[in-house]
């Protein structure tokens, strides 16, 4: 960026006047390059020319006031074109960061409503407590984070799992049959969640029906996925006592998506 051409007369002329534009409350924050006042993607003589025009000829306001704040003092004043002219023509220091498509590291009232087209638009980080993309919405309140894993609520038994049990299981594991003495209905105050979570299996006592956080150690998952015989054998239980894949007979089997959902629910902690 530096060019070894000295323009002392121009710098002296600039020092003879002083205008300071008071920063307003920041509205948005696009990525920018400090010193690229006209946001064309390069830093050259056109940038201090625009900065001078904004200060003295009514050419403003700047589309990216942060980029025009070349010396990063929190405002747009005569010091900014002086700084960049010194850098361009008198071997002066480079502007402070960001020097290539970054966010403003300084807490000031300046904004950058429009960044250079060469800079990618800012992306919301969904876990840092900062409005990264300048839309006034932070983290999980920002629609951009709707599918981010950190913002997706964990699966729950009540909302996501129990309807599968009602549709696929309670015709056997519910009144009047209560097959295998396992009632998964809500009849007469029965709690189906408590009946399966941290409850040992009658077919292989080495397993709980649901072991929160570990689907492979959960007999319910083993039974619906068809890996129950293998699991029983590995645990020293009787393969015959392990029974058949559930649901039984013509009702077998659950859809792969249902099995995957139950597995995910267990692995996420088997939330109620």
Secondary structure, 3 states (H helix, E strand, C coil): CCCECCCHHHHHHHHCCCCEECCCCCCCECCECCCCCCCCCCCCHHHHHHHHHHHHCCCCCCCEHHHHCCCCCCCEEHHHHHHHHHHHHECCCCCCCCCCCECCCCCCCCCECCCCCCCCCCCCCCCCCCCCCCCCCCHHHCHHHCCCCCCCCCCCHHHHHHHHHHHHCCCCCCCCCCHHHCCCCCHHHCCHHHHHECCECCCCCCCECECCCCHHHEHHHHHHHCCHHHHHHHCCCCCCCCCCCCCCHHHCCCCHHHHHHHHHHHHCCCCC
